Amino acid sequence: MSNAPFLRADDLVKYYAERLVLDGVSITAAPGQRIGLVGENGVGKSTLLRLLAGVEEPDSGSIHRPPDCGFLWQDLPYPPEASVQDVIDDALREIRAAKTRLDALTEHMERSPDDTTALAEYGDLLEWAQDHGLWDADRRAKVVLAGLGLGEVDPGRRLGALSGGQRARLALAALLTRQPRAMLLDEPTNHLDDEAIGFLERQLAALPGTVIVASHDRVFLEEVCTDIVDLDPSREGVTRYGGAYSDYLQAKAREYQRWQEQYAAEQQELKELRTAVEVTARSVGHARASTDNNKMAYDRHGGRVQKQISRRVRNAQQRLDELTRTQVRKPPTPLRFAASLTAEPPPDQRALSLRQVEIPGRLQVDHLEVSTSSRLMVTGPNGAGKSTLLNLLAGRLAPTKGEVHHAKGIRVALLDQEVVFDDDHASPRELYSAAAGPSAAPLSQLGLLPRRELQRPVGLLSTGQRRRVALALVLAHPPDVLLLDEPTNHLSLRLVEELEDALRTAAGAIVVATHDRWLRRTWEGAELPLTAGKIAA
């Protein structure tokens, strides 16, 4: 039960088949530090957590971890016939064993007070017990189960009878009960409501050990993390930022600005160096012919000039070669959402309206109007009717009762949660070209997909990439009313931030349905809360 003071990884490299996922990644975490992993989907956050936990081995590099390193499994490693109490008992097993050993050592030292070996073991074990909250463990297990929404679940209930969300919460409860010295969490807020997420945030912030977490929940990163590690490529490779998520955003923006400035300065210098080597330096000197009377003086002076020219050409070439090797790559193009929408907002007028609308068991709305300048956020728990409302506004769904009115000439577009394309073999470029026509901005300029993905069949793209293609198709003909259903799902944090910035300045009406706590916290428009298919009072 020795305590390792740090979790440390050096120069980790990991391949899956031919694909390089991690390339020389290093990270160090001390007790009390809570590190958030961020970066583009597929950049290796989950892979890094599995390597740190010892679930997988790196192809090269080294890892030093404390012996009690806890990893949040996506699927509980227990048979379906195991009970909820079995999982909690297993989480408490080492803590209970430590208590039994402490009691035995106490009795032994009462009989043999001069046994220095037993005294040293007792001291080490006592420190371990304090770090793991030994004397509070049984109460902590009950508090954690209740805090994660499992307090009313029968302890004897079999795992096979639990829902997927309940099993995920039980896995998290077991880890918080066990309270290992290093805790590695991959998207721990999945399947949690706002109250349970708040409980988790408080629990993690109070831990004495190390936490490393990958999460798309920006409020969670803000409330929990002391550091942010960005795995996206930057000027310096993998970068660590001190502070919470908002501190990371500010530092990242400054870094991006410096990156742009360095790139622009280096490209200008490269241009000037190429000119110096190819044209300017070679044209310096005296090109006139010498007279016979001045030939010796000319040769002496001309020789010096030629040596100067040669030296200048050589120096310029050396600097050109060096800068060509070491120049920073071009900064990634940000999402150009706002620039792609209509340049001028339409006149402020009623665009959509719902009157006495009802879809039995799903939605009931007495009256709702959306103008061409509306900024409306639809909130509510799962099943409250948010997606149903958006589909009604989009004209995709007809009400059983009531009326949905679209003003004449108003264009409405909806970005669905689930993206389905008619042809999964078509590439993003092909789909966008067919939708946009020759006058639209090229897909490559929207900043939604890397160039290497523009020609891949959409059926081979990730969920997040498919959503970006769908967003591009919406942008192909900017609507007067844009409806977004959970727009931040499956997008990287960088892209989410840029999307939200764009929404603040976009012309036309925006209606967003979302669970995203950060977006809800920063929203500047009206809010429409739904409860059980009705607009909450």
C-alpha positions in Angstrom: 0.0 0.0 0.0 2.9 2.4 -0.7 1.9 5.9 -1.9 3.4 7.0 -5.2 3.5 10.8 -5.1 2.9 11.4 -8.8 1.2 10.0 -11.9 3.7 10.5 -14.7 3.8 9.5 -18.4 6.7 10.3 -20.7 6.8 10.2 -24.5 3.8 8.0 -25.0 3.3 6.6 -28.5 0.3 4.6 -29.5 -0.8 3.1 -32.8 -4.0 1.3 -33.7 -3.1 -0.7 -36.8 -1.5 1.8 -39.1 -3.1 4.9 -37.4 -0.9 6.9 -35.1 -3.1 8.2 -32.2 -0.6 9.5 -29.7 2.8 10.7 -30.6 5.3 11.5 -27.8 2.7 12.7 -25.3 3.9 13.4 -21.7 1.9 14.4 -18.7 2.5 14.7 -14.9 -0.1 15.0 -12.2 0.4 15.6 -8.5 -2.0 15.0 -5.6 -4.6 17.7 -5.5 -4.4 18.4 -9.2 -7.4 17.8 -11.4 -6.5 17.8 -15.1 -9.1 18.1 -17.9 -8.2 16.6 -21.3 -9.6 18.5 -24.2 -9.1 18.3 -28.0 -10.7 17.3 -31.3 -12.8 14.1 -31.3 -10.4 11.3 -32.2 -7.3 13.1 -30.9 -6.6 10.4 -28.3 -8.2 11.6 -25.0 -9.8 8.2 -24.3 -6.6 6.4 -25.4 -4.5 8.4 -23.1 -6.7 7.6 -20.1 -6.6 3.9 -20.9 -2.8 4.0 -21.1 -2.5 5.9 -17.8 -4.8 3.4 -16.2 -2.9 0.4 -17.5 -5.9 -0.9 -19.4 -3.8 -0.8 -22.5 0.0 -0.6 -23.1 1.8 2.1 -25.1 3.9 1.1 -28.1 6.7 3.2 -26.6 7.2 5.5 -23.6 6.9 5.0 -19.9 4.2 5.4 -17.2 4.6 5.7 -13.4 1.3 5.4 -11.5 0.3 4.9 -7.9 -0.8 1.3 -7.1 -4.4 2.3 -6.5 -5.2 3.9 -9.8 -9.0 4.0 -10.5 -10.5 4.0 -14.0 -14.1 4.6 -14.9 -15.2 1.7 -17.0 -17.9 2.3 -19.6 -19.3 -1.1 -18.8 -19.2 -2.5 -15.3 -16.7 -5.4 -15.1 -19.2 -7.7 -13.2 -21.6 -10.5 -14.4 -25.3 -9.6 -14.9 -26.3 -11.7 -11.9 -24.1 -9.6 -9.5 -26.1 -7.1 -7.3 -25.7 -3.4 -6.6 -24.5 -4.3 -3.1 -21.8 -6.6 -4.6 -20.4 -3.7 -6.6 -20.3 -1.4 -3.5 -18.8 -4.2 -1.3 -16.1 -4.7 -3.9 -15.4 -1.0 -3.9 -15.0 -1.1 -0.1 -13.0 -4.3 0.0 -9.5 -2.7 0.2 -10.7 -0.1 2.7 -12.2 -2.7 4.9 -9.0 -4.8 4.7 -7.0 -1.8 5.7 -9.2 -1.3 8.7 -8.8 -4.9 9.8 -5.0 -4.6 9.4 -4.9 -1.4 11.4 -6.9 -3.0 14.2 -4.5 -5.9 14.2 -1.4 -3.7 14.2 -2.9 -1.6 17.1 -3.3 -4.8 19.2 0.2 -6.0 18.3 1.9 -2.8 19.2 0.1 -2.7 22.6 1.8 -6.1 23.2 5.1 -5.2 21.5 5.6 -1.4 21.7 9.2 -1.7 20.6 8.5 -3.4 17.2 9.7 -0.7 14.8 8.7 -2.7 11.7 5.1 -2.8 12.9 5.2 0.9 13.8 6.5 1.8 10.3 3.8 -0.3 8.7 1.2 1.3 10.9 2.3 4.8 10.0 2.2 4.1 6.3 -1.2 2.4 6.6 -2.6 5.2 8.7 -1.6 7.7 6.0 -3.2 5.6 3.3 -6.4 5.3 5.4 -6.6 9.1 5.8 -6.1 9.6 2.1 -8.9 7.2 1.3 -11.4 8.4 4.0 -11.4 5.0 5.7 -13.5 5.9 8.8 -16.2 7.5 6.6 -16.3 5.0 3.8 -19.6 3.2 4.6 -21.5 6.5 5.1 -19.8 7.9 1.9 -21.1 4.9 -0.1 -24.7 5.8 0.9 -24.2 9.5 0.2 -22.6 8.8 -3.2 -25.4 6.5 -4.3 -28.0 9.0 -3.3 -26.1 11.9 -4.9 -26.0 10.1 -8.2 -29.6 9.2 -8.2 -29.3 5.6 -7.0 -30.5 6.0 -3.4 -33.9 4.4 -4.1 -32.4 1.4 -6.0 -32.7 -1.9 -4.1 -29.2 -2.9 -3.0 -30.1 -6.5 -3.9 -31.1 -5.6 -7.5 -29.2 -7.5 -10.2 -27.1 -5.5 -12.6 -28.8 -7.2 -15.5 -32.0 -5.5 -14.4 -30.6 -2.0 -14.4 -30.8 0.4 -17.3 -27.7 1.5 -19.1 -27.7 4.9 -17.4 -28.1 3.2 -13.9 -25.1 0.9 -14.6 -23.0 3.9 -15.7 -23.9 5.8 -12.5 -23.2 2.7 -10.4 -19.7 2.4 -11.9 -19.1 6.1 -11.0 -20.5 5.6 -7.5 -18.2 2.6 -6.9 -15.2 4.7 -7.9 -16.1 7.6 -5.7 -16.7 5.2 -2.8 -13.3 3.5 -3.3 -11.6 7.0 -3.6 -8.3 5.8 -5.2 -5.3 8.0 -5.1 -5.5 8.6 -8.9 -8.9 8.7 -10.6 -9.2 8.6 -14.4 -12.6 9.5 -15.8 -13.8 9.4 -19.4 -17.0 11.5 -19.9 -18.2 11.0 -16.4 -21.2 13.4 -16.7 -22.9 11.2 -19.3 -26.2 9.8 -17.9 -26.3 12.4 -15.1 -28.9 15.2 -14.6 -27.9 18.7 -13.5 -28.3 17.8 -9.8 -26.1 14.7 -10.0 -23.4 16.6 -12.0 -23.3 19.2 -9.3 -22.8 16.5 -6.7 -20.0 14.9 -8.7 -18.3 18.3 -9.1 -18.3 18.8 -5.3 -17.0 15.3 -4.7 -14.1 15.5 -7.1 -13.1 19.0 -5.9 -12.7 17.6 -2.4 -10.5 14.6 -3.2 -7.0 14.7 -1.9 -5.6 12.7 -4.8 -5.2 13.2 -8.5 -8.0 13.4 -11.1 -7.6 13.3 -14.9 -10.8 13.6 -16.8 -11.9 13.9 -20.4 -15.2 15.7 -20.8 -17.3 17.8 -23.2 -19.1 19.4 -20.3 -17.6 22.8 -20.1 -19.3 23.8 -16.8 -17.9 20.6 -15.3 -14.4 21.5 -16.5 -14.8 25.0 -15.1 -15.9 23.8 -11.7 -13.5 20.9 -11.3 -10.3 21.4 -13.1 -7.1 23.0 -11.8 -5.3 22.5 -15.2 -6.3 21.9 -18.8 -4.3 19.7 -21.2 -5.1 20.4 -24.9 -4.2 17.4 -27.1 -4.9 19.3 -30.3 -1.8 20.2 -32.4 -0.5 23.7 -31.6 2.7 25.6 -32.2 4.2 23.7 -29.2 2.4 20.3 -29.6 0.4 19.1 -26.6 0.0 22.1 -24.4 -0.9 22.4 -20.7 -2.8 25.5 -19.3 -3.1 26.4 -15.7 -6.5 27.2 -14.3 -10.1 26.3 -15.1 -11.8 26.1 -18.4 -12.4 29.8 -18.7 -8.8 30.5 -18.1 -7.9 28.0 -20.8 -10.2 29.7 -23.3 -8.5 33.1 -22.7 -5.0 31.6 -22.9 -5.9 29.6 -26.0 -7.3 32.7 -27.7 -4.0 34.6 -27.0 -2.0 31.6 -28.2 -4.0 31.4 -31.4 -3.4 35.1 -32.0 0.3 34.7 -31.5 0.3 31.7 -33.8 -1.4 33.6 -36.5 1.1 36.5 -36.1 4.1 34.1 -36.1 2.8 32.3 -39.2 2.2 35.6 -41.1 5.7 37.0 -40.1 7.4 33.8 -41.2 5.6 33.6 -44.5 6.6 37.2 -45.2 10.2 36.5 -44.3 10.2 33.4 -46.5 8.9 35.5 -49.4 11.6 38.1 -48.8 14.4 35.5 -48.5 13.4 33.8 -51.7 13.5 37.1 -53.4 16.9 37.9 -51.9 18.3 34.5 -53.1 16.8 34.5 -56.5 16.8 38.2 -57.5 17.9 40.9 -55.2 21.3 39.7 -53.8 22.5 38.6 -57.3 21.7 42.0 -58.8 23.8 43.9 -56.3 27.2 45.1 -57.5 28.7 47.1 -60.3 27.7 45.7 -63.6 29.4 48.4 -65.7 32.5 47.5 -67.7 35.8 48.9 -66.6 38.2 51.0 -68.6 41.8 49.8 -69.3 43.2 52.5 -67.1 41.0 51.4 -64.1 41.1 47.7 -64.6 43.3 46.8 -61.7 41.3 49.0 -59.3 38.0 47.6 -60.7 39.2 44.0 -60.3 40.1 44.7 -56.7 36.8 46.5 -55.9 34.8 44.1 -58.1 36.2 41.1 -56.3 35.2 42.5 -52.9 31.7 43.2 -54.2 31.4 39.6 -55.6 32.5 38.2 -52.3 30.0 40.3 -50.5 27.3 39.2 -52.9 28.3 35.6 -52.4 28.2 35.9 -48.7 24.8 37.6 -48.7 23.4 35.0 -51.0 24.9 32.2 -48.8 23.5 33.8 -45.6 20.1 34.2 -47.1 20.0 30.7 -48.4 21.0 29.3 -45.0 18.3 31.3 -43.3 15.8 30.2 -46.0 16.7 26.5 -45.5 16.5 26.9 -41.7 13.1 28.7 -41.7 11.7 26.3 -44.3 12.5 23.4 -41.9 11.3 25.1 -38.7 8.3 27.2 -39.8 5.1 26.8 -37.9 2.2 25.2 -39.8 -0.7 27.3 -40.8 -3.2 27.8 -38.0 -6.5 25.8 -38.4 -9.3 27.7 -40.1 -12.0 28.6 -37.6 -15.7 27.9 -38.3 -17.0 30.7 -40.6 -20.6 30.3 -39.6 -21.6 34.0 -39.2 -20.0 35.0 -42.5 -21.9 32.3 -44.3 -25.3 33.6 -43.2 -27.3 36.4 -44.8 -25.3 39.7 -44.7 -28.4 41.7 -43.6 -31.0 40.4 -41.3 -34.6 40.3 -42.7 -37.1 42.9 -41.4 -38.3 42.1 -37.9 -41.6 40.3 -38.5 -43.5 37.2 -37.4 -41.9 34.2 -39.1 -43.5 31.2 -37.4 -46.4 30.8 -35.0 -48.1 27.9 -33.1 -51.7 28.2 -31.9 -53.5 25.6 -29.8 -51.2 22.9 -31.0 -51.3 19.4 -29.6 -49.7 16.1 -30.3 -51.2 13.7 -27.7 -48.6 12.4 -25.3 -45.8 14.5 -26.8 -46.5 18.2 -26.9 -49.1 20.8 -26.1 -48.6 24.5 -26.9 -51.3 27.2 -26.5 -49.4 30.0 -28.3 -45.9 30.6 -29.5 -44.5 33.1 -32.0 -41.0 33.3 -33.5 -40.0 36.5 -35.2 -37.2 36.9 -37.7 -35.0 38.4 -35.0 -35.8 35.9 -32.2 -33.2 34.3 -30.1 -35.0 31.4 -28.3 -33.6 28.6 -26.2 -35.8 25.6 -25.5 -34.9 23.7 -22.4 -36.3 20.7 -20.4 -35.5 17.1 -19.4 -35.4 14.3 -21.9 -38.8 13.5 -23.2 -40.2 17.0 -22.5 -40.9 17.6 -26.2 -38.0 19.8 -27.3 -37.3 17.9 -30.5 -41.0 17.6 -31.3 -41.4 21.4 -31.0 -38.5 21.9 -33.4 -39.9 19.5 -35.9 -43.2 21.3 -35.8 -41.6 24.6 -36.4 -39.6 23.2 -39.3 -42.8 21.9 -40.9 -41.6 18.2 -40.7 -44.3 17.2 -38.3 -48.0 18.0 -38.5 -50.0 18.6 -35.2 -53.0 16.5 -34.4 -54.8 19.7 -33.4 -54.1 23.3 -33.9 -52.3 25.4 -36.4 -48.6 26.0 -37.4 -48.2 29.1 -39.5 -45.2 29.9 -41.7 -45.0 33.5 -43.0 -44.7 33.7 -46.8 -41.2 33.6 -48.2 -39.6 32.6 -44.9 -37.0 29.9 -45.2 -36.6 27.5 -42.2 -33.8 25.0 -41.7 -33.3 22.4 -39.0 -30.1 20.7 -37.8 -31.2 17.3 -36.4 -29.6 15.4 -33.5 -29.4 12.3 -35.7 -27.9 12.9 -39.1 -29.0 10.7 -42.0 -27.9 11.2 -45.6 -29.7 9.8 -48.6 -26.4 8.5 -50.0 -23.7 7.3 -47.5 -21.3 6.8 -50.4 -21.3 10.5 -51.4 -18.5 12.7 -50.1 -19.0 15.9 -48.1 -17.8 17.9 -51.1 -20.3 16.2 -53.5 -23.2 16.7 -51.1 -22.3 20.4 -50.4 -21.8 21.2 -54.1 -25.2 19.7 -55.0 -26.8 21.7 -52.2 -24.9 25.0 -52.5 -24.5 25.8 -56.2 -21.7 27.8 -57.7 -22.3 31.0 -55.8 -21.7 29.6 -52.2 -18.4 29.7 -50.4 -16.4 26.5 -51.0 -16.8 23.8 -48.3 -13.1 24.0 -47.6 -13.5 27.6 -46.4 -16.1 26.8 -43.8 -13.6 25.3 -41.4 -15.9 22.4 -40.5 -13.8 19.5 -41.9 -10.1 19.0 -42.5 -9.3 18.8 -46.2 -8.4 15.2 -46.0 -12.0 14.3 -45.0 -13.7 16.3 -47.8 -13.5 13.4 -50.3 -14.3 10.5 -47.9 -17.7 8.9 -48.1 -19.9 10.4 -45.4 -20.8 6.8 -44.2 -17.1 6.5 -43.1 -17.1 9.7 -41.1 -17.4 10.0 -37.3 -20.7 11.1 -35.8 -19.3 14.5 -35.1 -18.0 14.9 -38.7 -21.4 13.9 -40.1 -23.0 16.6 -38.0 -20.6 19.1 -39.4 -21.5 18.0 -42.9 -25.2 18.5 -42.1 -24.4 22.0 -40.7 -22.5 22.8 -43.9 -25.6 21.8 -45.9 -27.7 24.2 -43.8 -25.2 26.9 -44.4 -25.3 26.3 -48.2 -28.5 28.4 -48.4 -28.7 30.4 -45.2 -32.2 30.3 -43.7 -34.3 33.1 -42.2 -35.0 30.8 -39.2 -32.3 28.3 -38.0 -33.5 25.5 -35.7 -30.7 23.6 -33.9 -31.4 20.4 -31.9 -28.6 19.8 -29.4 -26.1 21.6 -31.7 -23.1 21.0 -29.3 -23.4 17.2 -29.2 -20.5 15.3 -30.9 -18.5 18.5 -31.6 -15.1 19.3 -30.2 -14.9 22.1 -27.6 -13.1 24.4 -30.0 -15.8 24.0 -32.7 -18.5 24.5 -30.1 -17.0 27.7 -28.9 -16.7 29.0 -32.4 -20.3 27.9 -33.2 -21.6 29.8 -30.2 -19.7 32.9 -31.1 -21.2 32.7 -34.6 -24.7 32.3 -33.2 -24.4 35.6 -31.3 -23.8 37.6 -34.5 -25.7 35.6 -37.1 -28.5 37.3 -38.9 -32.0 35.9 -38.8 -33.8 33.9 -36.0 -32.1 31.2 -33.9 -34.0 28.6 -32.0 -31.9 26.2 -30.0 -32.9 23.1 -28.0 -30.1 22.0 -25.6 -29.0 20.4 -22.4 -25.6 22.1 -22.6 -25.1 23.8 -19.3 -22.4 26.2 -20.6 -24.6 27.3 -23.5 -27.6 27.7 -21.2 -25.4 29.8 -18.8 -24.1 32.1 -21.5 -27.3 32.4 -23.6 -28.4 36.0 -24.1 -31.9 35.4 -25.6 -35.2 34.3 -24.3 -35.7 30.8 -22.7 -38.7 28.5 -23.2 -38.7 25.7 -20.6 -40.7 22.6 -21.4 -42.0 20.2 -18.8 -43.9 17.0 -19.8 -44.7 18.4 -23.2 -46.0 21.8 -22.0 -44.5 25.2 -21.7 -43.6 25.6 -18.0 -45.2 28.5 -16.2 
